[in-house]
């Protein structure tokens, strides 16, 4: 019988509410707006992924799955508020997403979680590269760090080495 990998150790601060956003702020530059909308798309996808993989992972992963989903929902909501305060209309979630590989078991579910977190780090790093706005940079840096940590935890649970890339968020 195969030994089950340990679920990621969950830090309760992972699900903390992301940075608050002022009710009104200046419009974003076009390249910043495009990057933030893409990061919002990555958050929408991650929320969907966490729902999908929960059907393929044992109950020992429930806490980590719940915390990851909660963190992505909070980040999604904060990003929508940021966009709205800037006068932009946040793009809605897609009805469903197509995983890069079919999810059929625990291994493929863990791999998809790693992909979702990695996609988020890439998107938020792109935001950092496209803005000088302090609020946007702070939100992007927080997201990049949190999603890098979760990606590392999921890589460890999946037995993927190295567990941490040299440059988190690099495509």
VMD Tcl script that builds the backbone (N, CA, C; Angstrom):
set m [mol new atoms 513]
animate dup $m
set s [atomselect $m all]
$s set {name element resname resid chain x y z} {
  {N N UNK 1 A 0.834 -1.177 0.000}
  {CA C UNK 1 A 0.000 0.000 0.000}
  {C C UNK 1 A 0.883 1.246 0.000}
  {N N UNK 2 A 0.503 2.219 -0.808}
  {CA C UNK 2 A 1.265 3.452 -0.905}
  {C C UNK 2 A 1.001 4.346 0.285}
  {N N UNK 3 A 2.070 4.960 0.793}
  {CA C UNK 3 A 1.909 5.879 1.908}
  {C C UNK 3 A 1.347 7.199 1.398}
  {N N UNK 4 A 0.367 7.725 2.114}
  {CA C UNK 4 A -0.236 9.004 1.749}
  {C C UNK 4 A 0.732 10.127 2.101}
  {N N UNK 5 A 0.911 11.104 1.183}
  {CA C UNK 5 A 1.739 12.242 1.568}
  {C C UNK 5 A 1.023 13.051 2.642}
  {N N UNK 6 A 1.804 13.721 3.438}
  {CA C UNK 6 A 1.209 14.556 4.478}
  {C C UNK 6 A 0.563 15.771 3.841}
  {N N UNK 7 A -0.606 16.171 4.364}
  {CA C UNK 7 A -1.197 17.412 3.873}
  {C C UNK 7 A -0.313 18.582 4.276}
  {N N UNK 8 A -0.383 19.676 3.540}
  {CA C UNK 8 A 0.448 20.823 3.892}
  {C C UNK 8 A 0.132 21.325 5.297}
  {N N UNK 9 A 1.163 21.781 5.977}
  {CA C UNK 9 A 0.967 22.405 7.271}
  {C C UNK 9 A 0.363 23.775 7.002}
  {N N UNK 10 A -0.711 24.075 7.696}
  {CA C UNK 10 A -1.438 25.309 7.429}
  {C C UNK 10 A -1.095 26.353 8.475}
  {N N UNK 11 A -0.715 27.521 7.999}
  {CA C UNK 11 A -0.469 28.662 8.862}
  {C C UNK 11 A -1.769 29.448 8.929}
  {N N UNK 12 A -2.347 29.662 10.113}
  {CA C UNK 12 A -3.640 30.340 10.200}
  {C C UNK 12 A -3.615 31.747 9.619}
  {N N UNK 13 A -2.454 32.358 9.503}
  {CA C UNK 13 A -2.397 33.708 8.928}
  {C C UNK 13 A -2.546 33.692 7.416}
  {N N UNK 14 A -2.468 32.504 6.785}
  {CA C UNK 14 A -2.625 32.411 5.335}
  {C C UNK 14 A -3.968 32.927 4.862}
  {N N UNK 15 A -5.001 32.756 5.657}
  {CA C UNK 15 A -6.338 33.140 5.245}
  {C C UNK 15 A -6.690 34.553 5.715}
  {N N UNK 16 A -5.696 35.305 6.141}
  {CA C UNK 16 A -5.951 36.670 6.585}
  {C C UNK 16 A -6.521 37.499 5.440}
  {N N UNK 17 A -7.317 38.469 5.796}
  {CA C UNK 17 A -7.914 39.346 4.792}
  {C C UNK 17 A -6.804 40.143 4.120}
  {N N UNK 18 A -6.784 40.147 2.779}
  {CA C UNK 18 A -5.781 40.941 2.077}
  {C C UNK 18 A -5.913 42.429 2.395}
  {N N UNK 19 A -4.901 43.164 1.988}
  {CA C UNK 19 A -4.831 44.598 2.209}
  {C C UNK 19 A -6.147 45.288 1.884}
  {N N UNK 20 A -6.545 46.197 2.756}
  {CA C UNK 20 A -7.774 46.948 2.491}
  {C C UNK 20 A -7.518 47.959 1.371}
  {N N UNK 21 A -8.585 48.324 0.713}
  {CA C UNK 21 A -8.503 49.216 -0.437}
  {C C UNK 21 A -9.338 50.453 -0.142}
  {N N UNK 22 A -8.808 51.639 -0.435}
  {CA C UNK 22 A -9.622 52.842 -0.261}
  {C C UNK 22 A -10.873 52.768 -1.148}
  {N N UNK 23 A -11.954 53.420 -0.721}
  {CA C UNK 23 A -13.224 53.378 -1.463}
  {C C UNK 23 A -13.094 53.978 -2.858}
  {N N UNK 24 A -12.234 54.937 -3.026}
  {CA C UNK 24 A -12.041 55.564 -4.328}
  {C C UNK 24 A -10.561 55.851 -4.515}
  {N N UNK 25 A -10.092 55.631 -5.714}
  {CA C UNK 25 A -8.675 55.864 -6.010}
  {C C UNK 25 A -8.544 56.241 -7.471}
  {N N UNK 26 A -7.414 56.758 -7.869}
  {CA C UNK 26 A -7.255 57.149 -9.274}
  {C C UNK 26 A -7.310 55.931 -10.196}
  {N N UNK 27 A -7.676 56.142 -11.444}
  {CA C UNK 27 A -7.677 55.030 -12.407}
  {C C UNK 27 A -6.268 54.441 -12.554}
  {N N UNK 28 A -6.219 53.172 -12.887}
  {CA C UNK 28 A -4.932 52.499 -13.106}
  {C C UNK 28 A -4.444 52.758 -14.525}
  {N N UNK 29 A -3.140 52.761 -14.688}
  {CA C UNK 29 A -2.564 52.811 -16.032}
  {C C UNK 29 A -3.011 51.559 -16.782}
  {N N UNK 30 A -3.096 51.638 -18.090}
  {CA C UNK 30 A -3.631 50.527 -18.888}
  {C C UNK 30 A -2.865 49.224 -18.685}
  {N N UNK 31 A -1.525 49.284 -18.657}
  {CA C UNK 31 A -0.764 48.042 -18.476}
  {C C UNK 31 A -0.953 47.469 -17.069}
  {N N UNK 32 A -1.101 48.334 -16.072}
  {CA C UNK 32 A -1.388 47.875 -14.714}
  {C C UNK 32 A -2.768 47.236 -14.660}
  {N N UNK 33 A -3.752 47.901 -15.256}
  {CA C UNK 33 A -5.118 47.383 -15.272}
  {C C UNK 33 A -5.172 46.001 -15.928}
  {N N UNK 34 A -4.493 45.844 -17.042}
  {CA C UNK 34 A -4.470 44.556 -17.738}
  {C C UNK 34 A -3.863 43.469 -16.848}
  {N N UNK 35 A -2.774 43.798 -16.148}
  {CA C UNK 35 A -2.115 42.816 -15.276}
  {C C UNK 35 A -2.988 42.476 -14.070}
  {N N UNK 36 A -3.646 43.471 -13.484}
  {CA C UNK 36 A -4.505 43.208 -12.331}
  {C C UNK 36 A -5.713 42.364 -12.747}
  {N N UNK 37 A -6.269 42.640 -13.920}
  {CA C UNK 37 A -7.386 41.817 -14.406}
  {C C UNK 37 A -6.924 40.372 -14.623}
  {N N UNK 38 A -5.709 40.186 -15.138}
  {CA C UNK 38 A -5.176 38.828 -15.329}
  {C C UNK 38 A -4.977 38.138 -13.976}
  {N N UNK 39 A -4.506 38.885 -12.979}
  {CA C UNK 39 A -4.332 38.313 -11.642}
  {C C UNK 39 A -5.691 37.945 -11.048}
  {N N UNK 40 A -6.703 38.776 -11.287}
  {CA C UNK 40 A -8.051 38.438 -10.848}
  {C C UNK 40 A -8.504 37.141 -11.511}
  {N N UNK 41 A -8.206 36.982 -12.782}
  {CA C UNK 41 A -8.536 35.738 -13.483}
  {C C UNK 41 A -7.865 34.534 -12.849}
  {N N UNK 42 A -6.609 34.696 -12.427}
  {CA C UNK 42 A -5.905 33.599 -11.748}
  {C C UNK 42 A -6.568 33.276 -10.410}
  {N N UNK 43 A -7.066 34.289 -9.723}
  {CA C UNK 43 A -7.765 34.052 -8.454}
  {C C UNK 43 A -9.087 33.325 -8.690}
  {N N UNK 44 A -9.841 33.756 -9.708}
  {CA C UNK 44 A -11.081 33.048 -10.042}
  {C C UNK 44 A -10.789 31.568 -10.322}
  {N N UNK 45 A -9.757 31.319 -11.117}
  {CA C UNK 45 A -9.403 29.943 -11.478}
  {C C UNK 45 A -8.984 29.142 -10.245}
  {N N UNK 46 A -8.217 29.754 -9.360}
  {CA C UNK 46 A -7.761 29.046 -8.154}
  {C C UNK 46 A -8.944 28.660 -7.267}
  {N N UNK 47 A -9.918 29.549 -7.121}
  {CA C UNK 47 A -11.106 29.218 -6.333}
  {C C UNK 47 A -11.794 27.996 -6.939}
  {N N UNK 48 A -11.912 27.967 -8.254}
  {CA C UNK 48 A -12.539 26.839 -8.944}
  {C C UNK 48 A -11.734 25.556 -8.731}
  {N N UNK 49 A -10.415 25.665 -8.835}
  {CA C UNK 49 A -9.536 24.500 -8.670}
  {C C UNK 49 A -9.693 23.892 -7.279}
  {N N UNK 50 A -9.714 24.733 -6.257}
  {CA C UNK 50 A -9.846 24.202 -4.900}
  {C C UNK 50 A -11.148 23.438 -4.734}
  {N N UNK 51 A -12.211 23.891 -5.379}
  {CA C UNK 51 A -13.470 23.144 -5.336}
  {C C UNK 51 A -13.358 21.811 -6.040}
  {N N UNK 52 A -12.701 21.787 -7.183}
  {CA C UNK 52 A -12.550 20.560 -7.957}
  {C C UNK 52 A -11.729 19.517 -7.214}
  {N N UNK 53 A -10.565 19.906 -6.723}
  {CA C UNK 53 A -9.646 18.914 -6.148}
  {C C UNK 53 A -10.158 18.329 -4.843}
  {N N UNK 54 A -11.057 19.017 -4.183}
  {CA C UNK 54 A -11.560 18.491 -2.910}
  {C C UNK 54 A -12.227 17.125 -3.088}
  {N N UNK 55 A -12.707 16.839 -4.284}
  {CA C UNK 55 A -13.343 15.538 -4.548}
  {C C UNK 55 A -12.315 14.414 -4.715}
  {N N UNK 56 A -11.059 14.761 -4.889}
  {CA C UNK 56 A -10.039 13.748 -5.174}
  {C C UNK 56 A -9.010 13.580 -4.055}
  {N N UNK 57 A -9.144 14.355 -2.998}
  {CA C UNK 57 A -8.173 14.286 -1.903}
  {C C UNK 57 A -8.834 13.758 -0.636}
  {N N UNK 58 A -8.077 12.999 0.167}
  {CA C UNK 58 A -8.649 12.451 1.408}
  {C C UNK 58 A -8.942 13.565 2.420}
  {N N UNK 59 A -9.730 13.225 3.407}
  {CA C UNK 59 A -10.156 14.184 4.425}
  {C C UNK 59 A -8.980 14.836 5.161}
  {N N UNK 60 A -7.848 14.173 5.184}
  {CA C UNK 60 A -6.685 14.755 5.868}
  {C C UNK 60 A -6.228 16.067 5.220}
  {N N UNK 61 A -6.659 16.323 3.989}
  {CA C UNK 61 A -6.303 17.554 3.295}
  {C C UNK 61 A -7.357 18.651 3.459}
  {N N UNK 62 A -8.479 18.348 4.099}
  {CA C UNK 62 A -9.597 19.296 4.158}
  {C C UNK 62 A -9.224 20.661 4.718}
  {N N UNK 63 A -8.460 20.700 5.796}
  {CA C UNK 63 A -8.093 21.988 6.396}
  {C C UNK 63 A -7.265 22.818 5.427}
  {N N UNK 64 A -6.273 22.201 4.807}
  {CA C UNK 64 A -5.425 22.934 3.859}
  {C C UNK 64 A -6.229 23.397 2.644}
  {N N UNK 65 A -7.144 22.568 2.174}
  {CA C UNK 65 A -7.987 22.944 1.035}
  {C C UNK 65 A -8.900 24.107 1.426}
  {N N UNK 66 A -9.538 24.001 2.587}
  {CA C UNK 66 A -10.429 25.072 3.033}
  {C C UNK 66 A -9.685 26.385 3.200}
  {N N UNK 67 A -8.502 26.330 3.784}
  {CA C UNK 67 A -7.717 27.547 3.997}
  {C C UNK 67 A -7.263 28.148 2.664}
  {N N UNK 68 A -6.843 27.301 1.736}
  {CA C UNK 68 A -6.429 27.807 0.426}
  {C C UNK 68 A -7.586 28.441 -0.319}
  {N N UNK 69 A -8.732 27.784 -0.304}
  {CA C UNK 69 A -9.910 28.333 -0.984}
  {C C UNK 69 A -10.323 29.650 -0.351}
  {N N UNK 70 A -10.309 29.713 0.973}
  {CA C UNK 70 A -10.672 30.943 1.677}
  {C C UNK 70 A -9.713 32.077 1.321}
  {N N UNK 71 A -8.429 31.776 1.285}
  {CA C UNK 71 A -7.434 32.799 0.947}
  {C C UNK 71 A -7.642 33.320 -0.472}
  {N N UNK 72 A -7.920 32.427 -1.409}
  {CA C UNK 72 A -8.135 32.871 -2.793}
  {C C UNK 72 A -9.437 33.657 -2.944}
  {N N UNK 73 A -10.478 33.253 -2.234}
  {CA C UNK 73 A -11.728 34.039 -2.284}
  {C C UNK 73 A -11.505 35.436 -1.716}
  {N N UNK 74 A -10.768 35.522 -0.612}
  {CA C UNK 74 A -10.478 36.830 -0.013}
  {C C UNK 74 A -9.642 37.686 -0.959}
  {N N UNK 75 A -8.639 37.089 -1.593}
  {CA C UNK 75 A -7.793 37.827 -2.537}
  {C C UNK 75 A -8.614 38.247 -3.749}
  {N N UNK 76 A -9.465 37.365 -4.242}
  {CA C UNK 76 A -10.349 37.702 -5.377}
  {C C UNK 76 A -11.229 38.898 -5.022}
  {N N UNK 77 A -11.852 38.845 -3.844}
  {CA C UNK 77 A -12.752 39.917 -3.434}
  {C C UNK 77 A -12.006 41.240 -3.268}
  {N N UNK 78 A -10.817 41.184 -2.669}
  {CA C UNK 78 A -10.017 42.406 -2.492}
  {C C UNK 78 A -9.589 42.975 -3.845}
  {N N UNK 79 A -9.277 42.099 -4.787}
  {CA C UNK 79 A -8.874 42.551 -6.124}
  {C C UNK 79 A -10.053 43.183 -6.847}
  {N N UNK 80 A -11.224 42.606 -6.684}
  {CA C UNK 80 A -12.422 43.214 -7.283}
  {C C UNK 80 A -12.688 44.590 -6.681}
  {N N UNK 81 A -12.484 44.737 -5.361}
  {CA C UNK 81 A -12.659 46.049 -4.724}
  {C C UNK 81 A -11.632 47.042 -5.241}
  {N N UNK 82 A -10.391 46.602 -5.398}
  {CA C UNK 82 A -9.332 47.464 -5.916}
  {C C UNK 82 A -9.682 47.961 -7.317}
  {N N UNK 83 A -10.114 47.064 -8.161}
  {CA C UNK 83 A -10.498 47.447 -9.523}
  {C C UNK 83 A -11.686 48.400 -9.505}
  {N N UNK 84 A -12.686 48.079 -8.716}
  {CA C UNK 84 A -13.874 48.924 -8.635}
  {C C UNK 84 A -13.547 50.319 -8.130}
  {N N UNK 85 A -12.689 50.408 -7.115}
  {CA C UNK 85 A -12.299 51.709 -6.566}
  {C C UNK 85 A -11.525 52.532 -7.589}
  {N N UNK 86 A -10.917 51.858 -8.552}
  {CA C UNK 86 A -10.167 52.535 -9.613}
  {C C UNK 86 A -11.047 52.869 -10.812}
  {N N UNK 87 A -12.328 52.549 -10.710}
  {CA C UNK 87 A -13.260 52.852 -11.793}
  {C C UNK 87 A -13.321 51.782 -12.870}
  {N N UNK 88 A -12.682 50.642 -12.641}
  {CA C UNK 88 A -12.689 49.555 -13.623}
  {C C UNK 88 A -13.759 48.531 -13.247}
  {N N UNK 89 A -14.227 47.814 -14.227}
  {CA C UNK 89 A -15.194 46.749 -13.993}
  {C C UNK 89 A -14.418 45.430 -13.911}
  {N N UNK 90 A -14.443 44.769 -12.754}
  {CA C UNK 90 A -13.721 43.492 -12.631}
  {C C UNK 90 A -14.302 42.450 -13.581}
  {N N UNK 91 A -13.426 41.698 -14.221}
  {CA C UNK 91 A -13.889 40.622 -15.103}
  {C C UNK 91 A -14.474 39.497 -14.259}
  {N N UNK 92 A -15.582 38.932 -14.701}
  {CA C UNK 92 A -16.193 37.838 -13.940}
  {C C UNK 92 A -15.433 36.527 -14.139}
  {N N UNK 93 A -15.723 35.588 -13.266}
  {CA C UNK 93 A -15.146 34.241 -13.396}
  {C C UNK 93 A -15.749 33.542 -14.599}
  {N N UNK 94 A -15.004 32.608 -15.140}
  {CA C UNK 94 A -15.516 31.743 -16.196}
  {C C UNK 94 A -16.446 30.713 -15.542}
  {N N UNK 95 A -17.377 30.142 -16.305}
  {CA C UNK 95 A -18.244 29.121 -15.716}
  {C C UNK 95 A -17.467 27.872 -15.282}
  {N N UNK 96 A -16.374 27.579 -15.972}
  {CA C UNK 96 A -15.514 26.437 -15.636}
  {C C UNK 96 A -14.156 26.680 -16.281}
  {N N UNK 97 A -13.186 25.894 -15.869}
  {CA C UNK 97 A -11.818 26.023 -16.384}
  {C C UNK 97 A -11.345 24.650 -16.841}
  {N N UNK 98 A -10.431 24.627 -17.778}
  {CA C UNK 98 A -9.896 23.380 -18.291}
  {C C UNK 98 A -8.515 23.143 -17.692}
  {N N UNK 99 A -8.393 22.147 -16.806}
  {CA C UNK 99 A -7.076 21.851 -16.231}
  {C C UNK 99 A -6.100 21.397 -17.325}
  {N N UNK 100 A -4.804 21.622 -17.128}
  {CA C UNK 100 A -3.832 21.202 -18.135}
  {C C UNK 100 A -3.790 19.681 -18.324}
  {N N UNK 101 A -4.123 18.948 -17.268}
  {CA C UNK 101 A -4.202 17.484 -17.310}
  {C C UNK 101 A -5.492 17.071 -16.609}
  {N N UNK 102 A -6.096 15.970 -17.013}
  {CA C UNK 102 A -7.307 15.516 -16.299}
  {C C UNK 102 A -7.008 15.252 -14.823}
  {N N UNK 103 A -7.965 15.559 -13.982}
  {CA C UNK 103 A -7.830 15.276 -12.553}
  {C C UNK 103 A -8.595 13.991 -12.292}
  {N N UNK 104 A -7.857 12.951 -11.926}
  {CA C UNK 104 A -8.462 11.632 -11.757}
  {C C UNK 104 A -8.122 10.965 -10.429}
  {N N UNK 105 A -7.149 11.527 -9.717}
  {CA C UNK 105 A -6.706 10.904 -8.474}
  {C C UNK 105 A -5.983 11.929 -7.607}
  {N N UNK 106 A -5.456 11.449 -6.499}
  {CA C UNK 106 A -4.774 12.339 -5.561}
  {C C UNK 106 A -3.569 13.025 -6.204}
  {N N UNK 107 A -2.770 12.294 -6.932}
  {CA C UNK 107 A -1.570 12.870 -7.543}
  {C C UNK 107 A -1.897 13.984 -8.523}
  {N N UNK 108 A -2.892 13.748 -9.372}
  {CA C UNK 108 A -3.247 14.785 -10.353}
  {C C UNK 108 A -3.931 15.974 -9.673}
  {N N UNK 109 A -4.632 15.732 -8.567}
  {CA C UNK 109 A -5.252 16.827 -7.817}
  {C C UNK 109 A -4.179 17.703 -7.176}
  {N N UNK 110 A -3.174 17.085 -6.580}
  {CA C UNK 110 A -2.085 17.856 -5.980}
  {C C UNK 110 A -1.318 18.640 -7.047}
  {N N UNK 111 A -1.086 18.012 -8.185}
  {CA C UNK 111 A -0.392 18.706 -9.279}
  {C C UNK 111 A -1.191 19.923 -9.745}
  {N N UNK 112 A -2.515 19.809 -9.803}
  {CA C UNK 112 A -3.339 20.940 -10.222}
  {C C UNK 112 A -3.293 22.064 -9.188}
  {N N UNK 113 A -3.249 21.721 -7.903}
  {CA C UNK 113 A -3.112 22.762 -6.878}
  {C C UNK 113 A -1.799 23.512 -7.036}
  {N N UNK 114 A -0.729 22.790 -7.309}
  {CA C UNK 114 A 0.568 23.437 -7.544}
  {C C UNK 114 A 0.458 24.374 -8.747}
  {N N UNK 115 A -0.169 23.911 -9.816}
  {CA C UNK 115 A -0.325 24.730 -11.018}
  {C C UNK 115 A -1.126 25.990 -10.721}
  {N N UNK 116 A -2.227 25.856 -9.987}
  {CA C UNK 116 A -3.061 27.019 -9.669}
  {C C UNK 116 A -2.286 28.052 -8.862}
  {N N UNK 117 A -1.540 27.587 -7.874}
  {CA C UNK 117 A -0.753 28.518 -7.058}
  {C C UNK 117 A 0.371 29.144 -7.886}
  {N N UNK 118 A 1.016 28.335 -8.715}
  {CA C UNK 118 A 2.088 28.861 -9.569}
  {C C UNK 118 A 1.541 29.887 -10.548}
  {N N UNK 119 A 0.377 29.609 -11.136}
  {CA C UNK 119 A -0.241 30.580 -12.050}
  {C C UNK 119 A -0.504 31.901 -11.334}
  {N N UNK 120 A -0.933 31.813 -10.080}
  {CA C UNK 120 A -1.161 33.027 -9.300}
  {C C UNK 120 A 0.123 33.797 -9.060}
  {N N UNK 121 A 1.207 33.094 -8.751}
  {CA C UNK 121 A 2.471 33.804 -8.514}
  {C C UNK 121 A 2.947 34.508 -9.779}
  {N N UNK 122 A 2.773 33.865 -10.911}
  {CA C UNK 122 A 3.173 34.480 -12.186}
  {C C UNK 122 A 2.337 35.739 -12.448}
  {N N UNK 123 A 1.028 35.633 -12.215}
  {CA C UNK 123 A 0.142 36.775 -12.461}
  {C C UNK 123 A 0.463 37.942 -11.528}
  {N N UNK 124 A 0.673 37.658 -10.254}
  {CA C UNK 124 A 0.938 38.750 -9.317}
  {C C UNK 124 A 2.334 39.340 -9.508}
  {N N UNK 125 A 3.286 38.548 -9.926}
  {CA C UNK 125 A 4.605 39.107 -10.239}
  {C C UNK 125 A 4.490 40.052 -11.429}
  {N N UNK 126 A 3.651 39.694 -12.398}
  {CA C UNK 126 A 3.442 40.577 -13.552}
  {C C UNK 126 A 2.843 41.911 -13.113}
  {N N UNK 127 A 1.973 41.881 -12.113}
  {CA C UNK 127 A 1.419 43.141 -11.594}
  {C C UNK 127 A 2.545 43.977 -10.996}
  {N N UNK 128 A 3.396 43.358 -10.192}
  {CA C UNK 128 A 4.517 44.090 -9.588}
  {C C UNK 128 A 5.399 44.750 -10.645}
  {N N UNK 129 A 5.579 44.073 -11.761}
  {CA C UNK 129 A 6.438 44.585 -12.821}
  {C C UNK 129 A 5.795 45.727 -13.609}
  {N N UNK 130 A 4.490 45.965 -13.398}
  {CA C UNK 130 A 3.772 46.924 -14.230}
  {C C UNK 130 A 3.142 48.070 -13.461}
  {N N UNK 131 A 3.576 48.291 -12.236}
  {CA C UNK 131 A 2.995 49.403 -11.484}
  {C C UNK 131 A 3.984 49.994 -10.495}
  {N N UNK 132 A 3.798 51.272 -10.239}
  {CA C UNK 132 A 4.525 51.962 -9.173}
  {C C UNK 132 A 3.563 52.372 -8.063}
  {N N UNK 133 A 2.275 52.083 -8.236}
  {CA C UNK 133 A 1.247 52.436 -7.268}
  {C C UNK 133 A 1.468 51.642 -5.983}
  {N N UNK 134 A 1.576 52.338 -4.866}
  {CA C UNK 134 A 1.902 51.707 -3.587}
  {C C UNK 134 A 0.853 50.671 -3.186}
  {N N UNK 135 A -0.442 51.004 -3.298}
  {CA C UNK 135 A -1.494 50.060 -2.896}
  {C C UNK 135 A -1.478 48.807 -3.765}
  {N N UNK 136 A -1.305 49.001 -5.050}
  {CA C UNK 136 A -1.302 47.871 -5.975}
  {C C UNK 136 A -0.066 47.010 -5.738}
  {N N UNK 137 A 1.078 47.642 -5.544}
  {CA C UNK 137 A 2.313 46.886 -5.288}
  {C C UNK 137 A 2.210 46.089 -3.984}
  {N N UNK 138 A 1.622 46.709 -2.955}
  {CA C UNK 138 A 1.489 46.008 -1.680}
  {C C UNK 138 A 0.594 44.786 -1.834}
  {N N UNK 139 A -0.530 44.948 -2.497}
  {CA C UNK 139 A -1.440 43.818 -2.719}
  {C C UNK 139 A -0.759 42.724 -3.532}
  {N N UNK 140 A -0.031 43.114 -4.567}
  {CA C UNK 140 A 0.640 42.139 -5.425}
  {C C UNK 140 A 1.751 41.402 -4.679}
  {N N UNK 141 A 2.516 42.130 -3.879}
  {CA C UNK 141 A 3.606 41.500 -3.127}
  {C C UNK 141 A 3.054 40.513 -2.102}
  {N N UNK 142 A 1.974 40.907 -1.399}
  {CA C UNK 142 A 1.356 39.998 -0.436}
  {C C UNK 142 A 0.857 38.732 -1.130}
  {N N UNK 143 A 0.202 38.907 -2.270}
  {CA C UNK 143 A -0.328 37.756 -3.004}
  {C C UNK 143 A 0.803 36.854 -3.489}
  {N N UNK 144 A 1.860 37.443 -4.023}
  {CA C UNK 144 A 2.993 36.660 -4.519}
  {C C UNK 144 A 3.599 35.815 -3.401}
  {N N UNK 145 A 3.793 36.406 -2.244}
  {CA C UNK 145 A 4.381 35.672 -1.123}
  {C C UNK 145 A 3.443 34.554 -0.653}
  {N N UNK 146 A 2.164 34.891 -0.426}
  {CA C UNK 146 A 1.217 33.891 0.078}
  {C C UNK 146 A 1.067 32.719 -0.883}
  {N N UNK 147 A 0.965 33.013 -2.170}
  {CA C UNK 147 A 0.759 31.941 -3.140}
  {C C UNK 147 A 2.035 31.137 -3.358}
  {N N UNK 148 A 3.182 31.774 -3.211}
  {CA C UNK 148 A 4.448 31.036 -3.282}
  {C C UNK 148 A 4.557 30.043 -2.133}
  {N N UNK 149 A 4.164 30.468 -0.956}
  {CA C UNK 149 A 4.214 29.591 0.221}
  {C C UNK 149 A 3.255 28.413 0.038}
  {N N UNK 150 A 2.022 28.708 -0.408}
  {CA C UNK 150 A 1.074 27.604 -0.616}
  {C C UNK 150 A 1.573 26.660 -1.708}
  {N N UNK 151 A 2.137 27.195 -2.780}
  {CA C UNK 151 A 2.666 26.333 -3.849}
  {C C UNK 151 A 3.754 25.413 -3.304}
  {N N UNK 152 A 4.618 25.959 -2.454}
  {CA C UNK 152 A 5.677 25.145 -1.851}
  {C C UNK 152 A 5.083 24.033 -0.995}
  {N N UNK 153 A 4.077 24.366 -0.209}
  {CA C UNK 153 A 3.452 23.344 0.637}
  {C C UNK 153 A 2.810 22.244 -0.206}
  {N N UNK 154 A 2.146 22.626 -1.287}
  {CA C UNK 154 A 1.523 21.613 -2.146}
  {C C UNK 154 A 2.589 20.788 -2.878}
  {N N UNK 155 A 3.697 21.411 -3.269}
  {CA C UNK 155 A 4.777 20.636 -3.902}
  {C C UNK 155 A 5.319 19.592 -2.930}
  {N N UNK 156 A 5.501 19.992 -1.679}
  {CA C UNK 156 A 6.000 19.056 -0.663}
  {C C UNK 156 A 5.004 17.908 -0.492}
  {N N UNK 157 A 3.720 18.226 -0.395}
  {CA C UNK 157 A 2.701 17.187 -0.227}
  {C C UNK 157 A 2.681 16.241 -1.424}
  {N N UNK 158 A 2.971 16.769 -2.612}
  {CA C UNK 158 A 2.962 15.957 -3.827}
  {C C UNK 158 A 4.289 15.240 -4.060}
  {N N UNK 159 A 5.305 15.550 -3.260}
  {CA C UNK 159 A 6.615 14.932 -3.439}
  {C C UNK 159 A 7.390 15.504 -4.605}
  {N N UNK 160 A 7.084 16.746 -4.973}
  {CA C UNK 160 A 7.757 17.409 -6.098}
  {C C UNK 160 A 9.018 18.088 -5.582}
  {N N UNK 161 A 10.105 17.890 -6.328}
  {CA C UNK 161 A 11.370 18.497 -5.959}
  {C C UNK 161 A 11.924 19.236 -7.176}
  {N N UNK 162 A 12.462 20.424 -6.984}
  {CA C UNK 162 A 12.569 21.150 -5.730}
  {C C UNK 162 A 11.213 21.699 -5.307}
  {N N UNK 163 A 11.049 21.855 -4.008}
  {CA C UNK 163 A 9.771 22.323 -3.476}
  {C C UNK 163 A 9.551 23.814 -3.728}
  {N N UNK 164 A 10.649 24.535 -3.850}
  {CA C UNK 164 A 10.556 25.979 -4.066}
  {C C UNK 164 A 11.410 26.359 -5.264}
  {N N UNK 165 A 10.827 27.066 -6.234}
  {CA C UNK 165 A 11.635 27.511 -7.372}
  {C C UNK 165 A 12.585 28.627 -6.937}
  {N N UNK 166 A 13.646 28.811 -7.673}
  {CA C UNK 166 A 14.620 29.841 -7.352}
  {C C UNK 166 A 14.000 31.239 -7.388}
  {N N UNK 167 A 13.111 31.470 -8.336}
  {CA C UNK 167 A 12.481 32.773 -8.492}
  {C C UNK 167 A 10.971 32.599 -8.561}
  {N N UNK 168 A 10.284 32.602 -7.411}
  {CA C UNK 168 A 8.830 32.439 -7.440}
  {C C UNK 168 A 8.167 33.478 -8.338}
  {N N UNK 169 A 7.204 33.013 -9.112}
  {CA C UNK 169 A 6.489 33.909 -10.002}
  {C C UNK 169 A 7.095 34.053 -11.382}
  {N N UNK 170 A 8.238 33.436 -11.586}
  {CA C UNK 170 A 8.843 33.490 -12.908}
  {C C UNK 170 A 8.109 32.503 -13.807}
  {N N UNK 171 A 7.655 32.979 -14.988}
  {CA C UNK 171 A 6.903 32.055 -15.880}
  {C C UNK 171 A 7.746 30.882 -16.351}
}
mol reanalyze $m
mol bondsrecalc $m
mol representation Tube
mol addrep $m
